[in-house]
Amino acid sequence: MTGAGPAAPRRRMPPWRTLSGRVALGAVAGLVAASLLFTAVAIGLIRSEAEDTARAELDRQARAVAGLVSVQAQRAAEQGRAFQAPRIPNLEELAGEGTRLYYVGIPLSPGAEDPTGGLPPAAAAQISEEVLIGEGVQRIEFDPPDAGSAGIIAAAAPVVVAGRYLGAVVMTRPTAEVASNWRDILPPVMLAAGIGLLAAVVLVLWTTRRATRPLRDLETAAGRVAGGDLGTEVVTGGPKELDEVAHAFNAMVRELARRDQLSRDFLMRVTHDLRTPLTAIRGHAAALADGVVPQPEVPRSLGAIEDEAARLDLLVSDLIDLAKLDARRFRLEVGSVEPAAPLLRAHDALATASAAAGVTWERDVPELVGIVTDAARMQQIVANLLDNALRWTPPGGRVVLRARSRPNGGVLITVSDTGPGVPTEEREAVFEPFHSLPAPDGRQGSGLGLAISRQLARALGGDLTVGPAEGGGARFTLVLPREAPDAPAPLGDLAVRSHG
């Protein structure tokens, strides 16, 4: 693999164009909105509570003054003396700035001086004897006679002497003074909200940066992989979702490294497999051209050239088949087939090689129910399986080809050998392109035969699997349906021509 050149420096993106920036900005915006909402609700609650408290205090003060006036008036009446309604010195210091005291009702004693200064008629008209007697206090609001002044809130409490309602004591306070109470609380509330918002923003930024660090590490690792470093892995152990991405990334890189190594091994094997017959062809051709081959040996040299050319043709055909399968441009010649015929041809083609290898070559292929498939590709699959079994079976071993018609249509074909078998962990890997292990005789194939065979089996609507054979060794099982599909699912848009 050729390493990529040095990566161009990344252009610094504005915060709102990055994931961490967008998460942080979204969180900060949410915090600001929550803080503003909290502040608005808190101010409303504090203001309402402050006003309720101020009004309740004004009610209490009015009731206290009215009770005092009632007691003193009662005593003056019992003693037969005139009662002068008391003044309350330092009223504003005791009851609050702007507080005023009024009396509305029957004069408590003839000629008594009115100590209140006179309640505006608009306010006096709101006082109800029924409300005062029933509830003990009445709240009223009014505007002062002088225009431009703030509104007034008031609490009226009844003056009762000997069970008789005489009038009401009215205490007033400017609305602005009531509101000033909660305004004093506003600055601490705003300060607390600001400090809380600042702390939350810092926490969000820190958490966001920490949470997105695995993504930045993943980006760096991806750049290294793109540059050809297939030993790169990212650290796992972060948040669950990002940890799963990291595990998937590491698995992908390991698979890429494995496939890269397989490709390298394949190129080395193919180079060797191509060079060997080419060297033999060139040697025999040169010897024939130079006339150094005796006349009786010429047919043998020509046969060797033909054999090596056939070997080259087989290898090139495998490469072309694999490329076509991968490119989804493979064509099938589908027609009515008597399954036993291609199976027997594949078996007979390797009979001589099996005898030379000292391997017992058996078959159990009865007459089979006809199917609709590609006979040539069916024979190619079985030939690949038999050739693979022959390479892995030691001298004195046995290879058996069996075939049976399936009850629901189609055919079941097995190729069993007495070789070392296929380990469980390798039973899927043997069907991957370029995957090949050295056979007992030291030879190593191109890693294409089984890969092509499985893809062809699936293109014909069947499948190819491997498992253990009875008594040891491997058993490859080929299943083909009664009729090959018009559009083989694994190969998508393969062009299929149907005959018969």
TINULO-97528 format. One record per residue (C-alpha): x negated, y, z. Coordinates in Angstrom, 2 decimals, decimal comma, always signed. Example, Ala and Ser with C-alpha at 12.3 -4.5 7.8 and 13.67 -1.06 7.14 Angstrom:
<pts>
[pt [-12,30; -4,50; +7,80]] [pt [-13,67; -1,06; +7,14]] 
</pts>
This chain:
<pts>
[pt [+0,00; +0,00; +0,00]] [pt [-1,35; +3,39; -0,92]] [pt [-1,16; +5,84; +1,97]] [pt [+0,68; +9,08; +1,41]] [pt [-1,23; +12,34; +1,42]] [pt [-1,23; +14,71; +4,38]] [pt [+2,26; +15,89; +5,20]] [pt [+3,06; +19,50; +4,46]] [pt [+3,50; +21,63; +7,59]] [pt [+7,11; +21,73; +8,64]] [pt [+8,86; +25,06; +8,36]] [pt [+10,07; +26,23; +11,73]] [pt [+13,86; +26,22; +11,69]] [pt [+16,09; +28,60; +13,63]] [pt [+17,56; +27,04; +16,79]] [pt [+21,07; +26,79; +15,36]] [pt [+19,80; +24,58; +12,52]] [pt [+18,42; +21,90; +14,87]] [pt [+20,37; +19,27; +16,79]] [pt [+18,91; +20,26; +20,15]] [pt [+19,55; +23,93; +19,38]] [pt [+23,16; +23,30; +18,42]] [pt [+23,75; +21,16; +21,49]] [pt [+22,16; +23,78; +23,72]] [pt [+24,02; +26,67; +22,08]] [pt [+27,30; +24,79; +22,31]] [pt [+26,71; +23,98; +25,96]] [pt [+25,66; +27,55; +26,79]] [pt [+28,71; +28,93; +24,97]] [pt [+30,89; +26,55; +26,95]] [pt [+29,22; +27,60; +30,20]] [pt [+29,65; +31,30; +29,40]] [pt [+33,31; +30,76; +28,58]] [pt [+33,78; +28,71; +31,75]] [pt [+31,99; +31,37; +33,81]] [pt [+34,13; +34,15; +32,37]] [pt [+37,29; +32,15; +32,95]] [pt [+36,18; +31,31; +36,48]] [pt [+35,37; +34,95; +37,20]] [pt [+38,69; +36,15; +35,80]] [pt [+40,66; +33,56; +37,79]] [pt [+38,60; +34,23; +40,93]] [pt [+39,09; +37,99; +40,64]] [pt [+42,82; +37,52; +40,17]] [pt [+43,05; +35,19; +43,18]] [pt [+40,87; +37,45; +45,35]] [pt [+42,84; +40,53; +44,34]] [pt [+46,14; +38,83; +45,02]] [pt [+44,92; +37,48; +48,35]] [pt [+43,47; +40,87; +49,36]] [pt [+46,70; +42,66; +48,50]] [pt [+48,80; +40,07; +50,33]] [pt [+46,54; +40,38; +53,36]] [pt [+46,70; +44,19; +53,29]] [pt [+50,50; +44,16; +52,98]] [pt [+50,84; +41,63; +55,79]] [pt [+48,61; +43,80; +57,99]] [pt [+50,70; +46,85; +57,15]] [pt [+53,87; +44,92; +58,05]] [pt [+52,34; +43,89; +61,37]] [pt [+51,29; +47,42; +62,18]] [pt [+54,74; +48,79; +61,31]] [pt [+56,43; +46,19; +63,53]] [pt [+54,06; +47,01; +66,40]] [pt [+54,70; +50,75; +66,18]] [pt [+58,45; +50,22; +65,84]] [pt [+58,44; +47,96; +68,89]] [pt [+56,50; +50,57; +70,87]] [pt [+58,90; +53,33; +69,85]] [pt [+61,90; +51,11; +70,71]] [pt [+60,54; +50,32; +74,22]] [pt [+59,66; +53,91; +75,00]] [pt [+63,03; +55,19; +73,74]] [pt [+64,80; +52,56; +75,86]] [pt [+62,92; +53,67; +78,98]] [pt [+63,61; +57,35; +78,33]] [pt [+67,32; +56,60; +77,96]] [pt [+67,39; +54,63; +81,21]] [pt [+65,61; +57,44; +83,08]] [pt [+67,89; +60,09; +81,60]] [pt [+65,08; +62,08; +80,11]] [pt [+64,37; +63,25; +76,64]] [pt [+62,13; +60,98; +74,50]] [pt [+59,55; +62,51; +72,33]] [pt [+58,54; +60,07; +69,54]] [pt [+54,86; +59,39; +70,17]] [pt [+52,14; +60,42; +67,89]] [pt [+49,37; +57,94; +67,17]] [pt [+45,98; +59,65; +67,35]] [pt [+43,29; +58,51; +64,96]] [pt [+45,91; +56,66; +62,92]] [pt [+43,66; +56,31; +59,85]] [pt [+40,81; +54,93; +61,92]] [pt [+43,12; +52,37; +63,49]] [pt [+45,30; +51,44; +60,53]] [pt [+43,13; +52,31; +57,53]] [pt [+42,29; +55,33; +55,42]] [pt [+45,29; +57,09; +53,93]] [pt [+47,80; +55,50; +56,34]] [pt [+50,81; +57,71; +57,28]] [pt [+53,57; +57,21; +59,82]] [pt [+57,21; +58,27; +59,26]] [pt [+60,50; +57,91; +61,11]] [pt [+63,87; +57,73; +59,41]] [pt [+67,14; +57,59; +61,35]] [pt [+69,05; +59,09; +64,29]] [pt [+67,05; +61,65; +66,34]] [pt [+65,77; +59,86; +69,40]] [pt [+66,49; +62,86; +71,68]] [pt [+68,22; +66,19; +71,10]] [pt [+65,81; +68,77; +69,81]] [pt [+62,96; +66,24; +69,48]] [pt [+60,20; +67,28; +67,17]] [pt [+59,85; +65,17; +64,07]] [pt [+56,30; +63,79; +64,28]] [pt [+56,24; +62,27; +60,80]] [pt [+56,05; +65,25; +58,50]] [pt [+59,07; +63,96; +56,55]] [pt [+59,35; +60,83; +54,30]] [pt [+60,13; +61,56; +50,63]] [pt [+63,84; +61,09; +49,96]] [pt [+63,14; +58,61; +47,17]] [pt [+61,44; +56,32; +49,67]] [pt [+64,01; +56,87; +52,47]] [pt [+66,83; +55,92; +50,08]] [pt [+65,31; +52,44; +49,63]] [pt [+65,50; +51,57; +53,33]] [pt [+68,32; +49,10; +54,11]] [pt [+69,62; +48,55; +57,64]] [pt [+70,79; +45,05; +56,68]] [pt [+67,34; +44,08; +55,38]] [pt [+65,60; +45,51; +58,43]] [pt [+67,85; +43,83; +60,96]] [pt [+67,85; +40,53; +59,04]] [pt [+64,16; +40,27; +58,17]] [pt [+62,51; +42,52; +60,75]] [pt [+60,52; +44,42; +58,10]] [pt [+61,13; +45,77; +54,60]] [pt [+58,51; +46,41; +51,95]] [pt [+59,00; +49,33; +49,60]] [pt [+56,97; +51,14; +46,97]] [pt [+57,31; +54,69; +45,67]] [pt [+55,46; +57,48; +43,93]] [pt [+54,55; +60,61; +45,95]] [pt [+56,22; +63,88; +45,01]] [pt [+52,97; +65,41; +43,70]] [pt [+52,39; +64,24; +40,16]] [pt [+49,13; +62,50; +39,40]] [pt [+48,75; +60,89; +42,82]] [pt [+48,45; +57,12; +43,13]] [pt [+51,43; +54,99; +44,09]] [pt [+52,33; +54,26; +47,71]] [pt [+53,19; +50,98; +49,40]] [pt [+55,16; +51,06; +52,67]] [pt [+56,44; +48,79; +55,42]] [pt [+59,60; +49,78; +57,35]] [pt [+60,35; +48,21; +60,76]] [pt [+63,59; +48,82; +62,75]] [pt [+63,86; +50,93; +65,95]] [pt [+66,43; +49,28; +68,24]] [pt [+67,60; +50,66; +71,59]] [pt [+70,07; +48,71; +73,74]] [pt [+70,83; +46,48; +70,77]] [pt [+71,72; +49,47; +68,62]] [pt [+69,91; +50,26; +65,39]] [pt [+68,71; +53,85; +65,50]] [pt [+66,40; +54,04; +62,50]] [pt [+63,11; +52,78; +61,13]] [pt [+59,43; +53,42; +61,52]] [pt [+57,78; +53,57; +58,13]] [pt [+54,02; +53,14; +57,62]] [pt [+52,60; +53,97; +54,21]] [pt [+49,27; +53,42; +52,51]] [pt [+48,03; +54,41; +49,02]] [pt [+47,92; +51,50; +46,58]] [pt [+44,34; +52,48; +45,66]] [pt [+43,24; +51,83; +49,24]] [pt [+44,73; +48,34; +49,10]] [pt [+42,95; +47,64; +45,78]] [pt [+39,66; +48,91; +47,16]] [pt [+39,52; +45,93; +49,47]] [pt [+39,15; +43,38; +46,69]] [pt [+36,85; +45,64; +44,65]] [pt [+34,37; +45,40; +47,50]] [pt [+34,33; +41,63; +47,03]] [pt [+33,91; +41,79; +43,23]] [pt [+30,12; +42,48; +43,06]] [pt [+29,17; +39,41; +45,18]] [pt [+31,50; +37,25; +43,10]] [pt [+29,99; +38,50; +39,83]] [pt [+26,47; +38,03; +41,21]] [pt [+27,25; +34,46; +42,27]] [pt [+28,78; +33,70; +38,85]] [pt [+25,73; +35,16; +37,08]] [pt [+23,27; +33,17; +39,18]] [pt [+25,29; +30,01; +38,65]] [pt [+25,43; +30,62; +34,89]] [pt [+21,69; +31,23; +34,69]] [pt [+20,93; +28,05; +36,63]] [pt [+23,35; +26,07; +34,43]] [pt [+21,77; +27,45; +31,22]] [pt [+18,27; +26,50; +32,41]] [pt [+19,51; +23,01; +33,32]] [pt [+21,26; +22,61; +29,94]] [pt [+18,15; +23,67; +28,00]] [pt [+15,93; +21,32; +30,02]] [pt [+18,38; +18,42; +29,74]] [pt [+18,90; +18,98; +26,00]] [pt [+15,20; +19,08; +25,29]] [pt [+14,60; +15,96; +27,37]] [pt [+17,54; +14,11; +25,80]] [pt [+16,47; +14,91; +22,22]] [pt [+12,78; +14,11; +22,76]] [pt [+13,29; +10,51; +21,50]] [pt [+14,65; +11,96; +18,23]] [pt [+11,55; +14,09; +17,80]] [pt [+9,38; +11,05; +18,55]] [pt [+11,42; +9,09; +16,02]] [pt [+10,88; +11,80; +13,41]] [pt [+7,13; +11,73; +14,00]] [pt [+7,07; +7,93; +13,79]] [pt [+9,10; +7,97; +10,58]] [pt [+6,56; +10,35; +9,05]] [pt [+3,76; +7,97; +9,98]] [pt [+5,61; +5,02; +8,46]] [pt [+6,20; +7,05; +5,29]] [pt [+2,44; +7,67; +5,23]] [pt [+1,77; +3,92; +5,27]] [pt [+1,19; +3,27; +8,98]] [pt [+3,35; +0,18; +9,51]] [pt [+1,95; -0,37; +12,99]] [pt [+3,90; +2,60; +14,36]] [pt [+6,51; +2,02; +17,05]] [pt [+8,51; +4,42; +19,21]] [pt [+8,84; +4,15; +22,97]] [pt [+12,12; +2,70; +24,21]] [pt [+13,90; +3,15; +27,52]] [pt [+15,78; +6,40; +26,90]] [pt [+19,54; +6,98; +26,79]] [pt [+21,50; +3,93; +25,62]] [pt [+22,44; +5,25; +22,18]] [pt [+18,96; +6,59; +21,38]] [pt [+17,37; +3,46; +22,86]] [pt [+19,39; +1,33; +20,43]] [pt [+18,20; +3,54; +17,55]] [pt [+14,59; +3,15; +18,77]] [pt [+14,93; -0,65; +18,94]] [pt [+16,45; -0,70; +15,43]] [pt [+13,63; +1,53; +14,14]] [pt [+10,95; -0,70; +15,65]] [pt [+12,64; -3,79; +14,23]] [pt [+12,78; -2,12; +10,80]] [pt [+9,07; -1,22; +10,93]] [pt [+8,13; -4,75; +11,97]] [pt [+10,21; -6,15; +9,11]] [pt [+8,58; -3,71; +6,68]] [pt [+5,16; -4,76; +7,92]] [pt [+6,09; -8,43; +7,53]] [pt [+7,40; -7,90; +4,03]] [pt [+4,36; -5,83; +3,14]] [pt [+2,11; -8,66; +4,28]] [pt [+4,21; -11,15; +2,33]] [pt [+3,89; -8,99; -0,78]] [pt [+0,14; -8,79; -0,36]] [pt [-0,13; -12,55; +0,13]] [pt [+2,15; -13,10; -2,85]] [pt [+0,05; -10,87; -5,10]] [pt [-3,06; -12,74; -4,07]] [pt [-1,43; -16,11; -4,77]] [pt [+0,08; -14,98; -8,07]] [pt [-3,26; -13,53; -9,13]] [pt [-4,89; -16,87; -8,37]] [pt [-2,10; -18,84; -10,05]] [pt [-2,34; -16,68; -13,16]] [pt [-6,11; -16,67; -13,30]] [pt [-6,49; -20,45; -12,98]] [pt [-4,48; -21,46; -16,09]] [pt [-5,81; -18,47; -18,03]] [pt [-9,35; -19,54; -17,24]] [pt [-8,57; -23,08; -18,35]] [pt [-6,90; -21,86; -21,57]] [pt [-9,81; -19,54; -22,38]] [pt [-12,32; -22,32; -21,71]] [pt [-10,58; -24,88; -23,91]] [pt [-9,90; -22,29; -26,63]] [pt [-13,53; -21,14; -26,65]] [pt [-14,76; -24,74; -26,78]] [pt [-12,43; -25,49; -29,70]] [pt [-13,49; -22,31; -31,50]] [pt [-17,17; -23,10; -31,07]] [pt [-16,67; -26,67; -32,30]] [pt [-18,25; -28,20; -29,21]] [pt [-15,24; -30,42; -28,53]] [pt [-15,60; -33,83; -30,18]] [pt [-12,88; -34,62; -32,65]] [pt [-11,40; -37,41; -30,52]] [pt [-11,12; -34,95; -27,57]] [pt [-9,37; -32,19; -29,52]] [pt [-5,84; -33,51; -28,79]] [pt [-6,67; -33,63; -25,07]] [pt [-7,90; -30,02; -25,07]] [pt [-4,85; -28,89; -26,99]] [pt [-2,67; -30,76; -24,46]] [pt [-4,45; -29,06; -21,59]] [pt [-3,87; -25,68; -23,21]] [pt [-0,19; -26,54; -23,67]] [pt [+0,13; -27,67; -20,03]] [pt [-1,53; -24,53; -18,69]] [pt [+0,60; -22,35; -20,96]] [pt [+3,71; -24,12; -19,66]] [pt [+2,50; -23,48; -16,12]] [pt [+2,08; -19,79; -16,92]] [pt [+5,50; -19,70; -18,57]] [pt [+7,11; -21,24; -15,47]] [pt [+5,50; -18,70; -13,16]] [pt [+6,43; -15,77; -15,38]] [pt [+9,98; -17,12; -15,73]] [pt [+10,29; -17,25; -11,93]] [pt [+9,13; -13,66; -11,66]] [pt [+11,57; -12,54; -14,35]] [pt [+14,44; -14,46; -12,73]] [pt [+13,74; -12,87; -9,35]] [pt [+13,53; -9,40; -10,88]] [pt [+16,82; -9,90; -12,73]] [pt [+18,54; -11,20; -9,60]] [pt [+17,32; -8,23; -7,58]] [pt [+18,35; -5,81; -10,33]] [pt [+21,81; -7,48; -10,63]] [pt [+21,28; -8,00; -14,36]] [pt [+21,29; -11,79; -14,39]] [pt [+23,48; -13,66; -16,86]] [pt [+25,18; -17,00; -16,25]] [pt [+26,27; -19,43; -18,94]] [pt [+29,36; -20,92; -17,29]] [pt [+31,16; -23,90; -18,78]] [pt [+32,58; -27,34; -18,01]] [pt [+29,84; -29,59; -16,59]] [pt [+29,62; -33,26; -15,63]] [pt [+27,41; -32,72; -12,52]] [pt [+25,48; -36,00; -12,68]] [pt [+23,78; -35,14; -15,99]] [pt [+21,69; -32,10; -14,90]] [pt [+20,87; -33,83; -11,60]] [pt [+19,48; -36,88; -13,35]] [pt [+17,49; -34,76; -15,80]] [pt [+15,88; -32,84; -12,92]] [pt [+15,08; -36,07; -11,10]] [pt [+13,60; -37,80; -14,16]] [pt [+11,42; -34,78; -15,00]] [pt [+9,35; -35,29; -11,82]] [pt [+9,29; -39,08; -11,77]] [pt [+5,79; -39,25; -13,27]] [pt [+4,43; -36,64; -10,81]] [pt [+5,93; -38,50; -7,85]] [pt [+4,36; -41,78; -8,95]] [pt [+0,98; -40,07; -9,25]] [pt [+1,41; -38,64; -5,74]] [pt [+2,31; -42,03; -4,29]] [pt [+5,78; -40,87; -3,22]] [pt [+8,85; -43,11; -3,45]] [pt [+11,29; -41,36; -5,80]] [pt [+14,93; -42,32; -5,12]] [pt [+18,34; -41,09; -6,17]] [pt [+21,94; -41,82; -5,28]] [pt [+24,02; -40,01; -7,89]] [pt [+27,29; -41,75; -8,80]] [pt [+29,77; -40,50; -11,35]] [pt [+31,06; -37,11; -10,14]] [pt [+34,20; -35,08; -10,80]] [pt [+33,54; -32,36; -13,37]] [pt [+33,07; -28,73; -12,32]] [pt [+32,85; -25,36; -14,07]] [pt [+29,38; -23,92; -13,56]] [pt [+26,08; -23,12; -15,28]] [pt [+24,44; -26,50; -15,99]] [pt [+20,99; -25,07; -16,69]] [pt [+20,92; -23,06; -13,46]] [pt [+22,25; -26,03; -11,52]] [pt [+19,41; -28,16; -12,89]] [pt [+16,92; -25,38; -12,10]] [pt [+18,03; -25,28; -8,45]] [pt [+17,76; -29,05; -8,01]] [pt [+14,40; -29,15; -9,83]] [pt [+13,04; -26,50; -7,46]] [pt [+14,27; -28,50; -4,46]] [pt [+12,74; -31,74; -5,76]] [pt [+9,43; -30,04; -6,58]] [pt [+9,35; -28,50; -3,09]] [pt [+10,10; -31,87; -1,48]] [pt [+7,38; -33,57; -3,54]] [pt [+4,77; -30,99; -2,48]] [pt [+5,58; -31,43; +1,24]] [pt [+5,87; -35,23; +1,25]] [pt [+2,59; -37,06; +2,00]] [pt [+1,56; -40,21; +0,07]] [pt [+3,65; -43,17; +1,11]] [pt [+6,61; -40,92; +1,87]] [pt [+10,01; -40,81; +0,22]] [pt [+12,19; -38,23; -1,52]] [pt [+15,89; -38,93; -2,03]] [pt [+18,40; -37,07; -4,21]] [pt [+22,06; -37,64; -3,30]] [pt [+25,26; -36,15; -4,69]] [pt [+28,94; -36,53; -3,82]] [pt [+32,16; -34,94; -5,03]] [pt [+33,89; -32,89; -2,36]] [pt [+37,52; -33,69; -1,40]] [pt [+38,71; -30,19; -2,25]] [pt [+36,72; -29,99; -5,47]] [pt [+33,13; -29,11; -6,15]] [pt [+29,98; -31,08; -5,41]] [pt [+27,65; -31,60; -2,43]] [pt [+24,00; -32,26; -3,29]] [pt [+21,19; -33,05; -0,84]] [pt [+17,43; -33,45; -1,31]] [pt [+15,74; -35,18; +1,64]] [pt [+12,06; -35,86; +2,24]] [pt [+9,87; -37,44; +4,92]] [pt [+7,49; -34,50; +5,25]] [pt [+6,86; -32,39; +8,38]] [pt [+10,25; -30,70; +8,14]] [pt [+11,15; -27,02; +8,54]] [pt [+10,98; -25,52; +12,07]] [pt [+14,22; -23,97; +13,30]] [pt [+12,77; -20,46; +13,32]] [pt [+11,66; -20,83; +9,68]] [pt [+14,94; -22,14; +8,22]] [pt [+16,03; -18,73; +6,97]] [pt [+12,58; -17,37; +6,25]] [pt [+11,86; -20,11; +3,67]] [pt [+14,51; -18,56; +1,40]] [pt [+12,90; -15,11; +1,44]] [pt [+10,90; -14,05; -1,62]] [pt [+7,11; -14,48; -1,31]] [pt [+7,41; -16,55; +1,88]] [pt [+5,21; -19,60; +1,48]] [pt [+3,14; -21,83; +3,72]] [pt [+0,28; -24,16; +2,75]] [pt [+1,52; -27,67; +1,92]] [pt [-0,19; -30,74; +3,46]] [pt [-2,44; -30,99; +0,38]] [pt [-3,61; -27,39; +0,90]] [pt [-1,73; -25,96; -2,06]] [pt [+0,46; -22,93; -1,54]] [pt [+3,24; -21,95; -3,88]] [pt [+4,30; -18,51; -5,01]] [pt [+7,19; -18,32; -2,54]] [pt [+9,72; -17,79; -5,32]] [pt [+11,35; -21,18; -5,95]] [pt [+13,53; -21,45; -2,87]] [pt [+14,39; -17,72; -2,89]] [pt [+15,58; -17,96; -6,50]] [pt [+17,42; -21,21; -5,80]] [pt [+19,48; -19,72; -2,98]] [pt [+20,37; -16,62; -4,97]] [pt [+21,37; -18,77; -7,94]] [pt [+23,48; -21,01; -5,67]] [pt [+25,32; -17,98; -4,30]] [pt [+25,71; -16,54; -7,78]] [pt [+27,48; -19,78; -8,72]] [pt [+29,82; -19,36; -5,71]] [pt [+28,04; -21,88; -3,48]] [pt [+25,21; -21,84; -0,96]] [pt [+21,89; -23,47; -0,16]] [pt [+20,79; -24,35; +3,38]] [pt [+18,11; -26,45; +5,08]] [pt [+18,15; -28,67; +8,14]] [pt [+16,48; -31,78; +9,54]] [pt [+16,66; -35,06; +7,68]] [pt [+17,38; -38,38; +9,33]] [pt [+14,16; -39,88; +10,59]] [pt [+12,25; -36,60; +10,23]] [pt [+11,46; -34,32; +7,35]] [pt [+13,66; -31,69; +5,73]] [pt [+17,01; -31,91; +4,01]] [pt [+18,16; -29,18; +1,65]] [pt [+21,91; -29,04; +1,04]] [pt [+23,39; -27,45; -2,07]] [pt [+27,15; -26,85; -2,18]] [pt [+28,80; -25,79; -5,44]] [pt [+32,52; -25,00; -5,83]] [pt [+34,90; -26,57; -8,29]] [pt [+34,66; -23,43; -10,41]] [pt [+32,06; -20,69; -10,38]] [pt [+33,57; -17,26; -9,67]] [pt [+33,98; -14,75; -12,46]] [pt [+32,11; -12,11; -10,45]] [pt [+29,62; -13,68; -8,01]] [pt [+29,93; -11,71; -4,75]] [pt [+26,25; -11,66; -3,72]] [pt [+25,18; -10,23; -7,06]] [pt [+27,89; -7,66; -7,56]] [pt [+28,11; -6,69; -11,20]] [pt [+26,34; -9,68; -12,81]] [pt [+27,45; -10,30; -16,35]] [pt [+29,04; -13,76; -16,61]] [pt [+29,93; -15,43; -19,85]] [pt [+32,41; -18,30; -19,71]] [pt [+32,54; -21,13; -22,21]] [pt [+34,66; -24,21; -22,64]] 
</pts>
